[in-house]
Amino acid sequence: MPLGLNKTGVVALEKILITLDLFLYILPEGVPRNSFIVLAGEGGSGKSVIVANIAKNIIENNEPVIYVCLDDDPLTIIEQLESFGLRIDDNISSRLLLIDGFSYLIRGKKGRIHPLVVEDVDPRNPENLANAILRVLDSTRLSGKGLIIIDSLNEAMISLDPTRFMEFIKLLRANISKTLKIPIIATLHTSTEGFKEYLYTIEHLVDGIIETRGLEEGLSLQLPIQVRQIMVRKIKGVTHRHGWVLYAIDNAGVKPVILKVEKK
């Protein structure tokens, strides 16, 4: 059940634990299941790799993931998941459901491009996107379990003015995160000032904001591996590590990086 009493007798929301090393470090209590979280950052800061690793982790923990593909096609997403060690076979079809909001661009496409795709959608009307997600939830009868990943929200931003974009976020959050207790993690590219402004307009509407960024070039050149930064800027209902945390990506996933300064 999503609700229960904690030791003090206060109603506590059930949480979903992301058992990746990086997230055990920055969000050790997990994420409340009624959360809408935005993972924001500039291009190349690691957002899509992070959500791919989160998807793999949740699936391997025997919970379903609905992956909304907007920035890339489903085949590329599947290849990325496989590159991180997720085995795509017949047994995974009930735990990985893809909504294809990319392939509408492909001329002459006929039918769905992979068996894991359960919905094709043209996201230029974000209402179509919201309805597609809700149809999948209705058909699977998911409630209180699983995770939805939207990669990315920029497609809706391009189609909507700030006020309608806020309504779109409120619609998803109210009908999915709050009603069905299914958390949403949505990426948001903030490479331009205009996109950053959209993040500011929804900051008060969402339950969590996690930011990523690269290192300054001078510092990154001094390290033997590629290192990026991540910070939980806000999250409701759980404690979190404050400040920027260094992390690296390898075939085993995303991991925090702790630098030791040697005293001379």
C-alpha positions in Angstrom: 0.0 0.0 0.0 1.3 3.5 -0.8 0.4 4.9 2.6 1.4 3.7 6.0 2.2 5.0 9.5 5.8 5.7 10.5 7.2 5.3 14.0 5.8 8.6 15.1 2.3 7.7 14.0 2.4 10.1 11.1 1.1 9.0 7.7 4.2 8.2 5.5 4.3 7.9 1.7 5.9 4.8 0.2 9.1 5.5 -1.6 10.8 4.0 -4.6 14.5 3.3 -4.0 16.9 3.8 -6.9 19.8 1.5 -6.0 22.4 3.1 -8.2 25.5 4.1 -6.3 25.1 7.7 -7.3 21.4 7.9 -6.1 22.1 6.0 -2.9 24.6 8.7 -2.3 22.5 11.8 -3.1 19.0 10.4 -2.3 19.6 7.6 0.3 15.9 7.4 1.3 14.7 7.1 -2.3 11.9 9.1 -3.9 8.3 9.4 -2.8 6.0 7.6 -5.2 3.9 10.7 -5.7 6.7 12.8 -7.1 7.2 14.6 -10.3 10.9 15.3 -10.7 12.7 17.3 -13.3 16.2 16.4 -14.3 17.6 19.6 -15.8 20.9 20.5 -17.4 22.7 21.6 -20.6 23.3 19.3 -23.5 26.0 16.7 -22.8 25.6 16.9 -19.0 24.5 13.3 -18.8 20.8 13.5 -18.4 19.8 10.8 -20.9 22.4 8.4 -19.6 21.2 8.9 -16.1 17.6 8.2 -16.9 18.6 5.1 -18.9 20.5 3.8 -15.9 17.5 4.6 -13.6 15.2 2.7 -16.0 17.6 -0.3 -16.0 17.8 -0.3 -12.2 14.0 -0.1 -11.7 13.4 -2.9 -14.2 16.0 -5.1 -12.6 14.2 -4.4 -9.2 11.1 -6.0 -10.8 9.1 -2.8 -11.3 7.8 -1.6 -14.7 9.1 1.5 -16.5 7.1 3.5 -19.1 9.7 5.2 -21.2 8.5 8.1 -23.3 10.9 8.5 -26.2 10.8 12.1 -27.5 14.5 13.0 -28.1 15.5 9.8 -29.7 13.9 6.7 -31.4 13.0 3.6 -29.4 15.7 1.5 -31.1 18.4 3.9 -29.9 16.9 3.8 -26.4 16.9 0.0 -26.4 20.5 -0.1 -27.6 21.5 2.3 -24.8 19.8 0.2 -22.2 21.5 -2.9 -23.6 24.9 -1.1 -23.5 24.4 -0.8 -19.7 23.7 -4.5 -19.4 19.9 -4.7 -19.5 18.9 -7.9 -21.3 16.1 -7.2 -23.7 14.1 -10.5 -24.1 10.5 -11.7 -24.0 10.5 -11.6 -20.2 11.0 -7.9 -20.2 7.9 -6.9 -22.2 5.8 -6.5 -19.1 8.4 -4.3 -17.4 9.6 -2.0 -20.2 6.9 -0.1 -22.2 7.9 2.4 -24.8 5.8 5.3 -26.0 7.2 6.5 -29.3 7.0 10.2 -29.8 10.0 10.4 -32.2 9.2 8.2 -35.2 6.3 10.3 -36.4 9.1 12.3 -38.1 10.2 9.3 -40.2 8.6 9.4 -43.7 7.0 6.3 -44.9 7.1 4.6 -41.6 4.5 1.8 -41.3 3.6 0.2 -38.0 5.5 0.3 -34.7 9.3 0.0 -35.0 9.7 -2.4 -32.1 7.5 -4.9 -30.2 8.1 -2.9 -26.9 6.4 0.1 -28.4 2.9 0.3 -27.0 1.9 3.7 -28.3 2.9 5.9 -31.2 2.2 9.6 -30.7 2.7 12.9 -32.4 3.9 15.1 -29.5 3.5 18.4 -31.3 0.2 18.5 -29.5 1.2 17.7 -25.9 -2.4 16.7 -25.1 -1.8 13.7 -27.4 1.2 12.8 -25.3 -0.6 13.1 -22.0 -3.5 11.0 -23.3 -1.1 8.3 -24.6 0.5 7.9 -21.2 -2.9 7.7 -19.5 -4.1 5.1 -22.0 -1.1 2.9 -21.2 -1.7 3.3 -17.5 -5.4 2.4 -18.0 -4.5 -0.7 -20.0 -1.8 -1.9 -17.6 -3.8 -0.9 -14.5 -0.6 0.4 -12.9 -1.0 2.1 -9.5 1.5 2.5 -6.7 4.3 0.9 -8.6 6.7 1.5 -11.4 8.2 4.7 -12.9 7.6 7.0 -15.9 10.5 8.6 -17.7 9.9 11.4 -20.1 13.0 12.3 -22.2 12.5 15.2 -22.7 10.0 17.9 -21.9 11.5 20.2 -24.5 9.2 18.9 -27.2 6.2 20.2 -25.2 8.0 23.4 -24.4 8.5 24.1 -28.1 4.8 23.6 -28.7 3.4 25.5 -25.8 3.5 29.0 -24.3 4.6 29.1 -20.6 1.1 29.1 -19.3 -0.1 26.1 -21.3 3.2 24.3 -20.4 2.5 24.8 -16.7 -1.0 23.3 -17.3 0.6 20.3 -19.1 2.9 19.7 -16.1 0.0 20.1 -13.6 -2.1 17.6 -15.7 0.6 14.9 -15.6 1.4 15.5 -11.9 -2.2 15.4 -10.7 -3.4 12.4 -12.8 -0.3 10.2 -12.5 2.0 11.1 -9.6 -0.6 12.3 -7.2 -3.6 10.1 -8.1 -1.8 6.8 -9.1 1.3 7.3 -7.0 3.6 6.6 -9.9 6.7 8.9 -9.9 7.7 10.7 -13.1 11.2 11.7 -13.9 11.4 14.1 -16.9 14.5 15.5 -18.4 14.7 19.2 -19.5 17.5 20.6 -21.6 18.4 24.1 -20.4 21.0 25.0 -23.1 19.4 28.3 -23.8 18.1 31.1 -21.6 14.6 30.6 -22.9 14.6 27.0 -21.8 15.9 28.0 -18.4 13.0 30.4 -18.1 10.6 27.5 -18.6 12.3 25.6 -15.7 11.8 28.7 -13.5 8.1 28.8 -14.4 7.5 25.2 -13.2 9.9 25.1 -10.3 7.1 25.7 -7.7 4.8 23.1 -9.4 7.1 20.0 -9.3 8.2 17.9 -6.3 11.9 17.7 -7.2 14.5 19.4 -9.3 17.9 17.7 -10.0 20.5 19.6 -12.0 23.5 18.3 -13.9 26.4 20.1 -15.5 29.9 19.5 -16.8 33.1 20.6 -15.1 35.0 23.7 -16.0 37.4 22.8 -18.8 40.5 23.6 -16.7 39.5 21.2 -14.0 38.2 18.4 -16.2 41.5 18.3 -18.1 43.3 17.5 -14.8 41.3 14.3 -14.2 41.9 10.9 -15.7 38.2 10.2 -16.3 35.3 12.3 -17.6 33.5 13.7 -14.6 30.3 15.6 -14.4 28.3 17.2 -11.5 24.9 16.6 -10.1 22.9 18.4 -7.4 19.5 17.8 -5.8 18.2 21.4 -5.8 14.9 20.4 -4.1 12.9 17.3 -3.3 9.8 16.9 -1.2 9.3 14.2 1.4 12.9 12.9 1.8 16.3 14.0 2.9 19.0 14.5 0.3 22.7 15.4 0.0 23.3 19.1 -0.4 25.6 20.8 -2.9 27.2 19.6 -6.1 28.4 16.0 -6.3 30.9 14.7 -8.8 29.9 11.6 -10.8 31.2 9.5 -13.6 29.6 7.1 -16.1 30.9 3.7 -17.1 29.5 0.4 -18.3 28.4 -0.5 -14.8 26.3 2.7 -14.3 26.6 6.1 -12.7 28.8 6.5 -9.6 29.8 9.3 -7.3 33.4 10.4 -7.5 35.2 11.4 -4.4 38.4 13.4 -4.9 41.2 13.2 -2.4 43.5 16.2 -2.0 47.0 15.2 -1.0 48.7 17.5 1.3 52.2 18.5 0.3 
